[in-house]
Amino acid sequence: MQTDVVPFVDLRRQFADLREEVVPEMLAVMESAGFILGPAVAAFEKQFAEYTGAQFCVGLESGTAALKVGLLALGIGDGDEVIVPANTFIASAAAVSAVGATPVLVDVDEHYLIDSSLIEAAITPRTKAIMPVHLYGQVADMDAILDIAGRRNLYVVEDACQAHGALYKGRRAGSMGDFGAFSFYPGKNLGAYGDGGAVVTNSAAVADNVKLYRDFGQKKKYEHVIKGDNCRLDSLQAAVLGVKLRHIDAWNQSRRNAAAQYDALLSKAGIAAPKCKTAEGHVYHLYVVEVPDRDGIQKRLTQSGIQTGIHYPIPIHLQPAYAELNKGEGDFPNTERAAKRILSLPMFPEIEPQQIERVVSALESAVAATV
């Protein structure tokens, strides 16, 4: 086994590059003692709203909290249904369950995104919202989804937790629906140094409701107008995010450049690259390929010093936690096929051309060994 590992994500490298910028901002928060909903949070909320093109941003403790609190802010709860893609991280469905509603799963298309042609068949009298997930950094078919929602009087909840800065016909991910939810988990394109999240919206009412829910339902201290929660964005994390936001566009372009190199090398190796709708819109949170004998190939890559991931190996409808949905093998064939074959290759802004060459070379050898 090689000792020089190609990491899946290199957060140490990123911190080393940002140390001179980020440490003073973190120290400023500590010196001010404005740890909870302090100036750093307000500043980042303003900056991120402007960046996404939304009118409002409310910082929260995680992307899951953003989805959950956003749904509550829309009044979605017991007895309601929310349409969710079958191929996504379980948090998308878990947020729906957390507010008492039921996730209704829909299969995905060749881009691993919700298949908009299947949505209307999943709508029932209990449906209240459609949740497109902009998975792996690529935006779902928002024109079709917004059209369906408009005709059927449904909310649109954008799960943009993997799509910071992604574009759809000139519009930022998260800014097109009734609200967009973002995660700032450290490995995301815009990641904190711990958990973090946000809701962005063009609705003042939704923003106000989210602010109530995140802070015990209080408009002013000790006056609680609703039964809220405690899911506020930490000021230290907001300070980190404010620094990183200055770099997000450059980082996303670096990811696109890396993806272009992967695409070219994989083509020469006879391995299919992931399908991309529009190169300028994709932000490549993950670079996902499909391979035969995925688990065997992943093991060979690990032995060659290549870190990889699988996003995601077990679909939601086959998880024990969602046995209640009464779905099984064969119900979502595209999702199930992908779950057996997908492999996420190293992808981060600082990845070097020679690292990508090494990954593809090792992948080519691993695939050849399975034939």
RAURHU-V640002 format. One record per pair of residues at least 4 apart in sequence whose C-alpha atoms are under 6 Angstrom apart, sorted by sequence separation. I is the first residue (numbers start at 1). J is the second residue. D is the distance in whole Angstrom. If there is no record, write none. Layout:
i = [I:I]
j = [J:J]
d = [D:D]
This chain:
i = [15:18:19:34:37:44:49:65:66:72:90:91:94:97:108:109:123:134:142:146:149:167:187:213:241:248:262:267:302:333:338:360:49:71:96:97:108:134:149:167:186:212:218:266:301:302:317:49:108:109:134:166:167:174:184:185:186:212:218:49:96:108:166:184:185:186:217:218:49:184:217:217:93:185:217:263:317:217:45:184:216:184:216:160:183:215:216:182:213:214:215:274:158:182:213:214:273:181:214:181:214:86:180:81:83:84:85:86:157:180:80:81:82:83:84:85:86:156:157:159:160:161:179:77:78:79:81:82:83:85:156:157:158:159:160:161:179:77:78:77:129:131:137:128:129:130:131:132:133:134:136:137:313:64:68:113:129:131:135:312:67:85:134:252:310:310:309:308:196:308:81:82:192:80:81:82:80:81:82:83:84:294:82:83:192:291:290:290:289:289:288:288:287:287:297:255:254:189:251:67:167:66:166:166:166:63:52:63:54:62:162:66:62:66:73:62:63:61:62:61:73:60:73:59:60:59:58:58:57:57:56:138:56:137:137:54:55:137:54:136:137:136:136:111:61:60:61:60:61:60:59:41:44:40:38:41:40:44:36:40:35:26:25:107:87:8:5:6:7:8:5:1:2:1:2:8:9]
j = [19:22:23:38:41:48:53:69:70:76:94:95:98:101:112:113:127:138:146:150:153:171:191:217:245:252:266:271:306:337:342:364:54:76:101:102:113:139:154:172:191:217:223:271:306:307:322:55:114:115:140:172:173:180:190:191:192:218:224:56:103:115:173:191:192:193:224:225:57:192:225:226:103:195:227:273:327:228:57:196:228:197:229:174:197:229:230:197:228:229:230:289:174:198:229:230:289:198:231:199:232:105:199:101:103:104:105:106:177:200:101:102:103:104:105:106:107:177:178:180:181:182:200:99:100:101:103:104:105:107:178:179:180:181:182:183:201:100:101:101:154:156:162:154:155:156:157:158:159:160:162:163:339:91:95:140:156:158:162:339:95:114:163:283:343:344:344:344:233:345:126:127:237:126:127:128:127:128:129:130:131:341:130:131:241:341:341:342:342:343:343:344:344:345:366:349:349:285:349:181:281:181:281:282:283:182:172:183:175:183:285:198:195:199:206:196:197:196:197:197:209:197:210:197:198:198:198:199:199:200:200:282:201:282:283:201:202:284:202:284:285:285:286:275:231:231:232:232:233:233:233:235:238:235:235:238:238:242:235:239:235:236:239:332:335:307:305:306:307:308:306:303:304:304:305:346:348]
d = [6:6:6:5:6:6:6:6:6:5:6:6:6:5:5:6:6:5:6:6:6:5:6:5:6:6:6:6:5:6:5:6:5:5:5:6:5:5:5:5:4:4:5:5:5:6:6:6:4:5:6:6:6:4:6:5:5:6:4:5:6:5:5:4:6:6:5:6:5:5:6:5:6:5:5:5:6:4:5:5:4:5:5:6:4:6:6:5:4:5:5:6:6:5:5:5:6:6:5:5:6:5:6:5:6:6:5:5:6:5:5:5:5:5:5:5:5:5:6:6:6:4:6:5:4:6:6:6:6:6:5:6:4:5:5:5:4:5:5:5:5:6:5:5:4:5:5:5:5:5:6:4:5:6:5:6:6:6:6:6:6:5:6:5:5:6:5:6:6:5:6:6:6:5:4:6:6:6:5:5:5:5:6:6:6:5:5:4:6:5:5:4:5:6:5:5:5:6:5:6:4:5:5:6:5:5:5:4:5:6:6:6:5:5:6:4:4:4:4:5:5:5:6:6:5:4:5:5:6:4:6:5:5:6:5:6:5:5:5:6:5:5:5:6:5:6:5:4:5:4:5:5:6:6:6:5:6:5:6:5:5:6:6:5:5:5:4:5:5:6:6:5:6:6:5:4:6]
